[in-house]
Amino acid sequence: MQKENWTSVIRPKKSLFSVNLREVFKGKDLLFLFVKRDFISIYKQTILGPLWFFIEPALTTVVFTIIFGKIAGIETGGIPAIPFYLAGLTCWNYFSDCFKKTSNTFIENQHIFGKVYFPRLITPLSIVISSLIKFGIQFILFLGVYFFFIAFSNATIAPNAYLLLLPILIVLIGLMGLGFGMIISSLTTKYRDLRFLIQFGVQLWLYASPIIYPLSITEGKLKTVLMLNPMTSILETFKYGFFGSGTFEWWMLAYSTGFTFVILTFGILLFNKTEQNFMDTV
């Protein structure tokens, strides 16, 4: 008999550590198709469309400036309030999008996962990439405000060589959000309540991060707790590179990097385990 040559062979995973990156790479066309879908569907059938990418952080920055800057009088470490808040929100929005959207991977895509086979890891990866596009648009807004204050304000803004760490910071934010999102996505196949807890938890996490205040104005146990937050050094490094003001320590950045890869590894392992039988519980 003539031997049959198959283009693809689907086999069950033998262990939690069997992550076939070659298979994910082969599905790059599907990956970009999902990226396009995620990006277009965000503001589809809206009047202002992609303008919401600018409106959302701009309005939040104005609210933070009025409430925390003017009314509460919280210091921003010598940095003008508007670019200070916008810098933190730009980074945080990317992390929040990656975290919250990937946390719904199994539930929102069960109709696709139950009909056709493809590497499931492609779905959360597509969310991280589509959110990166949104981050890029909001980063342009931040740069516009940043250069405006350099040109037309008397504030001392001193960009420095630590700006070269920007690509690393962006990767860390995306991977951290991906890791946490995959963990929650795996757990929500059995515990749906986590979906509601995450919305509330991420909002609380924002206020436990140096977005509306710099790390430098905290002290004692509060400062210690904030330094344990893996997003703290990323946000502080981002601001330190652009403004020349803030807190930067290599060991803090190393801690955030190590934490990111630990949580990402655990997320992938749990995701791998869940995808093998989630259709029986979702």
Kinemage of the C-alpha trace (Angstrom):
@kinemage 1
@onewidth
@group {chain A} dominant
@subgroup {mainchain}
@vectorlist {calphas} color= white
{ca met a 1} P 0.000 0.000 0.000
{ca gln a 2} L 1.097 3.553 -0.748
{ca lys a 3} L 2.381 5.354 2.326
{ca glu a 4} L 0.356 8.417 3.242
{ca asn a 5} L 2.190 11.693 3.874
{ca trp a 6} L 0.410 13.934 6.360
{ca thr a 7} L 1.054 17.640 6.559
{ca ser a 8} L 0.149 17.752 10.256
{ca val a 9} L 0.006 15.119 12.977
{ca ile a 10} L -1.950 15.875 16.158
{ca arg a 11} L -0.847 13.970 19.243
{ca pro a 12} L -1.914 14.341 22.887
{ca lys a 13} L 0.572 16.132 25.119
{ca lys a 14} L 2.610 13.728 27.216
{ca ser a 15} L 3.617 16.193 29.939
{ca leu a 16} L 2.968 19.683 31.247
{ca phe a 17} L 6.363 20.795 29.947
{ca ser a 18} L 5.643 19.921 26.311
{ca val a 19} L 5.302 23.385 24.806
{ca asn a 20} L 5.642 23.047 21.048
{ca leu a 21} L 6.887 26.488 20.025
{ca arg a 22} L 7.478 25.271 16.480
{ca glu a 23} L 3.774 24.501 16.205
{ca val a 24} L 2.952 27.989 17.509
{ca phe a 25} L 5.299 29.505 14.930
{ca lys a 26} L 3.624 27.536 12.150
{ca gly a 27} L 0.335 29.084 13.241
{ca lys a 28} L 1.642 32.638 12.887
{ca asp a 29} L -0.919 33.423 10.176
{ca leu a 30} L -3.709 32.487 12.579
{ca leu a 31} L -1.972 34.514 15.278
{ca phe a 32} L -2.052 37.681 13.167
{ca leu a 33} L -5.649 36.951 12.170
{ca phe a 34} L -6.588 36.890 15.871
{ca val a 35} L -4.607 40.090 16.436
{ca lys a 36} L -6.576 41.798 13.685
{ca arg a 37} L -9.833 40.474 15.113
{ca asp a 38} L -9.048 41.618 18.647
{ca phe a 39} L -7.913 45.069 17.544
{ca ile a 40} L -10.842 45.788 15.209
{ca ser a 41} L -13.539 44.386 17.494
{ca ile a 42} L -12.644 46.648 20.453
{ca tyr a 43} L -14.405 49.759 19.165
{ca lys a 44} L -16.372 48.304 16.262
{ca gln a 45} L -19.682 50.107 15.678
{ca thr a 46} L -18.629 53.038 17.867
{ca ile a 47} L -18.889 56.642 16.708
{ca leu a 48} L -15.407 57.755 17.744
{ca gly a 49} L -13.707 54.439 17.012
{ca pro a 50} L -9.920 54.370 17.648
{ca leu a 51} L -10.095 57.867 19.146
{ca trp a 52} L -11.093 56.121 22.367
{ca phe a 53} L -7.481 54.957 22.584
{ca phe a 54} L -6.606 58.622 23.255
{ca ile a 55} L -9.766 59.698 25.067
{ca glu a 56} L -9.659 57.049 27.791
{ca pro a 57} L -6.150 57.810 29.184
{ca ala a 58} L -6.604 61.561 28.610
{ca leu a 59} L -9.811 61.722 30.669
{ca thr a 60} L -8.362 59.506 33.396
{ca thr a 61} L -5.290 61.744 33.586
{ca val a 62} L -7.485 64.844 33.955
{ca val a 63} L -9.494 63.174 36.737
{ca phe a 64} L -6.324 62.083 38.562
{ca thr a 65} L -4.852 65.572 38.221
{ca ile a 66} L -7.949 67.213 39.724
{ca ile a 67} L -8.657 64.697 42.501
{ca phe a 68} L -5.194 63.549 43.565
{ca gly a 69} L -3.117 66.516 42.439
{ca lys a 70} L -5.344 69.509 43.228
{ca ile a 71} L -7.779 68.312 45.897
{ca ala a 72} L -5.744 65.688 47.754
{ca gly a 73} L -2.456 67.511 47.122
{ca ile a 74} L -0.425 64.318 46.605
{ca glu a 75} L 3.136 65.112 45.539
{ca thr a 76} L 4.502 63.812 42.258
{ca gly a 77} L 8.190 64.043 43.088
{ca gly a 78} L 8.836 67.272 41.216
{ca ile a 79} L 7.374 65.950 37.958
{ca pro a 80} L 4.458 67.898 36.391
{ca ala a 81} L 1.225 66.146 37.342
{ca ile a 82} L -0.196 65.542 33.860
{ca pro a 83} L 2.819 63.739 32.301
{ca phe a 84} L 3.425 61.968 35.628
{ca tyr a 85} L -0.041 60.410 35.720
{ca leu a 86} L -0.102 59.749 31.987
{ca ala a 87} L 3.242 57.902 32.124
{ca gly a 88} L 1.943 55.532 34.790
{ca leu a 89} L -1.421 55.021 33.104
{ca thr a 90} L 0.168 54.258 29.731
{ca cys a 91} L 2.150 51.372 31.231
{ca trp a 92} L -0.652 50.241 33.515
{ca asn a 93} L -3.277 50.124 30.751
{ca tyr a 94} L -1.079 47.737 28.775
{ca phe a 95} L -0.608 45.446 31.779
{ca ser a 96} L -4.303 45.631 32.682
{ca asp a 97} L -5.423 44.806 29.129
{ca cys a 98} L -3.081 41.814 28.873
{ca phe a 99} L -4.116 40.535 32.297
{ca lys a 100} L -7.891 40.941 32.075
{ca lys a 101} L -8.329 39.855 28.454
{ca thr a 102} L -6.137 36.750 28.669
{ca ser a 103} L -7.926 35.771 31.900
{ca asn a 104} L -11.025 35.062 29.777
{ca thr a 105} L -9.255 32.985 27.130
{ca phe a 106} L -10.938 29.635 27.758
{ca ile a 107} L -14.426 30.975 28.480
{ca glu a 108} L -14.650 33.411 25.563
{ca asn a 109} L -13.109 31.017 23.000
{ca gln a 110} L -14.751 27.747 24.034
{ca his a 111} L -16.875 27.735 20.860
{ca ile a 112} L -13.694 27.811 18.761
{ca phe a 113} L -11.641 25.449 20.917
{ca gly a 114} L -14.416 22.841 20.792
{ca lys a 115} L -14.585 22.740 16.982
{ca val a 116} L -11.093 22.952 15.534
{ca tyr a 117} L -7.571 22.190 16.673
{ca phe a 118} L -4.810 24.779 16.763
{ca pro a 119} L -2.172 25.646 19.385
{ca arg a 120} L -4.237 27.187 22.188
{ca leu a 121} L -1.314 29.355 23.243
{ca ile a 122} L -1.860 31.426 20.106
{ca thr a 123} L -5.013 32.979 21.583
{ca pro a 124} L -3.453 34.668 24.663
{ca leu a 125} L -0.399 35.631 22.598
{ca ser a 126} L -2.652 37.413 20.110
{ca ile a 127} L -4.193 39.409 22.966
{ca val a 128} L -0.768 40.563 24.168
{ca ile a 129} L 0.187 41.679 20.650
{ca ser a 130} L -3.109 43.472 19.935
{ca ser a 131} L -2.836 45.201 23.318
{ca leu a 132} L 0.694 46.220 22.350
{ca ile a 133} L -0.753 48.094 19.363
{ca lys a 134} L -3.083 49.952 21.718
{ca phe a 135} L -0.114 50.682 23.985
{ca gly a 136} L 1.779 52.110 21.001
{ca ile a 137} L -1.075 54.498 20.205
{ca gln a 138} L -1.348 55.669 23.822
{ca phe a 139} L 2.442 55.972 23.992
{ca ile a 140} L 2.257 58.462 21.115
{ca leu a 141} L -0.179 60.516 23.213
{ca phe a 142} L 2.245 60.383 26.135
{ca leu a 143} L 5.144 61.496 23.931
{ca gly a 144} L 3.085 64.428 22.631
{ca val a 145} L 2.331 65.597 26.185
{ca tyr a 146} L 5.915 64.872 27.256
{ca phe a 147} L 7.526 67.025 24.556
{ca phe a 148} L 4.940 69.764 25.101
{ca phe a 149} L 5.999 70.078 28.740
{ca ile a 150} L 9.678 70.030 27.774
{ca ala a 151} L 9.117 72.866 25.320
{ca phe a 152} L 6.574 75.047 27.130
{ca ser a 153} L 6.979 74.487 30.880
{ca asn a 154} L 9.596 75.479 33.420
{ca ala a 155} L 9.678 72.015 34.956
{ca thr a 156} L 13.003 70.203 35.092
{ca ile a 157} L 12.618 67.167 32.846
{ca ala a 158} L 15.866 65.316 32.213
{ca pro a 159} L 15.645 62.215 29.992
{ca asn a 160} L 18.633 59.933 30.408
{ca ala a 161} L 20.303 56.749 29.202
{ca tyr a 162} L 17.882 54.560 31.164
{ca leu a 163} L 15.430 55.168 28.320
{ca leu a 164} L 17.316 52.358 26.570
{ca leu a 165} L 15.582 49.980 28.997
{ca leu a 166} L 12.190 50.872 27.498
{ca pro a 167} L 11.923 47.770 25.206
{ca ile a 168} L 12.749 45.522 28.171
{ca leu a 169} L 10.111 47.227 30.318
{ca ile a 170} L 7.452 46.772 27.625
{ca val a 171} L 8.301 43.069 27.262
{ca leu a 172} L 8.154 42.582 31.042
{ca ile a 173} L 4.748 44.258 31.260
{ca gly a 174} L 3.314 42.109 28.468
{ca leu a 175} L 4.763 38.836 29.781
{ca met a 176} L 3.648 39.547 33.346
{ca gly a 177} L 0.107 40.261 32.181
{ca leu a 178} L 0.225 37.120 30.020
{ca gly a 179} L 1.402 34.951 32.906
{ca phe a 180} L -1.205 36.191 35.377
{ca gly a 181} L -3.913 36.041 32.712
{ca met a 182} L -3.205 32.415 31.806
{ca ile a 183} L -3.297 31.414 35.470
{ca ile a 184} L -6.680 33.045 36.042
{ca ser a 185} L -8.008 31.760 32.708
{ca ser a 186} L -7.124 28.214 33.730
{ca leu a 187} L -8.813 28.603 37.115
{ca thr a 188} L -11.980 30.215 35.749
{ca thr a 189} L -12.890 27.036 33.865
{ca lys a 190} L -13.967 25.708 37.288
{ca tyr a 191} L -14.344 28.854 39.382
{ca arg a 192} L -16.319 31.456 37.434
{ca asp a 193} L -16.366 33.874 40.386
{ca leu a 194} L -12.748 34.741 39.640
{ca arg a 195} L -13.887 36.726 36.596
{ca phe a 196} L -15.603 39.255 38.843
{ca leu a 197} L -12.830 39.239 41.425
{ca ile a 198} L -10.206 40.094 38.807
{ca gln a 199} L -12.026 43.247 37.678
{ca phe a 200} L -12.038 44.487 41.263
{ca gly a 201} L -8.538 43.194 42.066
{ca val a 202} L -6.808 44.878 39.128
{ca gln a 203} L -8.411 48.196 40.084
{ca leu a 204} L -7.104 47.848 43.647
{ca trp a 205} L -3.679 46.870 42.308
{ca leu a 206} L -3.567 50.190 40.424
{ca tyr a 207} L -3.780 52.115 43.686
{ca ala a 208} L -1.126 49.867 45.222
{ca ser a 209} L 1.286 50.866 42.432
{ca pro a 210} L 3.238 54.148 42.040
{ca ile a 211} L 0.879 55.668 39.475
{ca ile a 212} L -0.832 58.428 41.460
{ca tyr a 213} L 2.167 58.897 43.749
{ca pro a 214} L 5.925 58.234 43.451
{ca leu a 215} L 7.670 55.593 45.523
{ca ser a 216} L 9.930 58.309 46.975
{ca ile a 217} L 7.166 59.843 49.136
{ca thr a 218} L 6.400 56.535 50.880
{ca glu a 219} L 8.308 55.193 53.860
{ca gly a 220} L 8.382 52.421 56.427
{ca lys a 221} L 6.291 49.280 55.975
{ca leu a 222} L 4.222 50.875 53.232
{ca lys a 223} L 7.325 51.384 51.107
{ca thr a 224} L 8.425 47.799 51.745
{ca val a 225} L 5.043 46.477 50.616
{ca leu a 226} L 5.116 48.639 47.487
{ca met a 227} L 8.599 47.401 46.624
{ca leu a 228} L 7.262 43.836 46.701
{ca asn a 229} L 4.823 44.819 43.959
{ca pro a 230} L 6.507 43.575 40.736
{ca met a 231} L 5.033 46.474 38.754
{ca thr a 232} L 6.637 49.096 41.019
{ca ser a 233} L 10.169 48.968 39.621
{ca ile a 234} L 8.869 48.843 36.039
{ca leu a 235} L 6.779 51.991 36.528
{ca glu a 236} L 9.532 53.771 38.446
{ca thr a 237} L 12.169 52.877 35.843
{ca phe a 238} L 9.896 54.110 33.052
{ca lys a 239} L 9.450 57.470 34.796
{ca tyr a 240} L 13.100 57.710 35.810
{ca gly a 241} L 14.227 57.257 32.218
{ca phe a 242} L 11.893 59.924 30.862
{ca phe a 243} L 11.925 62.471 33.685
{ca gly a 244} L 15.225 61.883 35.462
{ca ser a 245} L 13.290 61.803 38.734
{ca gly a 246} L 12.097 58.874 40.762
{ca thr a 247} L 13.510 55.677 42.208
{ca phe a 248} L 15.696 53.329 40.213
{ca glu a 249} L 17.531 50.308 41.572
{ca trp a 250} L 18.976 47.496 39.495
{ca trp a 251} L 18.053 44.917 42.120
{ca met a 252} L 14.411 46.042 42.001
{ca leu a 253} L 14.324 45.622 38.235
{ca ala a 254} L 16.015 42.219 38.577
{ca tyr a 255} L 13.330 41.218 41.100
{ca ser a 256} L 10.540 42.204 38.685
{ca thr a 257} L 12.271 40.320 35.860
{ca gly a 258} L 12.646 37.144 37.923
{ca phe a 259} L 9.072 37.398 39.199
{ca thr a 260} L 7.787 37.826 35.631
{ca phe a 261} L 9.477 34.693 34.314
{ca val a 262} L 8.391 32.629 37.324
{ca ile a 263} L 4.759 33.672 36.943
{ca leu a 264} L 4.942 33.204 33.155
{ca thr a 265} L 6.363 29.684 33.522
{ca phe a 266} L 3.701 28.731 36.074
{ca gly a 267} L 1.017 30.254 33.835
{ca ile a 268} L 2.120 28.240 30.790
{ca leu a 269} L 2.247 24.995 32.799
{ca leu a 270} L -1.222 25.539 34.256
{ca phe a 271} L -2.546 26.590 30.830
{ca asn a 272} L -1.082 23.412 29.317
{ca lys a 273} L -2.758 21.248 31.939
{ca thr a 274} L -6.132 22.952 31.618
{ca glu a 275} L -6.348 22.890 27.833
{ca gln a 276} L -6.243 19.078 27.803
{ca asn a 277} L -9.617 18.666 29.536
{ca phe a 278} L -11.218 22.082 29.949
{ca met a 279} L -14.081 21.246 27.536
{ca asp a 280} L -15.368 18.834 30.184
{ca thr a 281} L -15.676 21.559 32.826
{ca val a 282} L -16.135 24.913 31.059
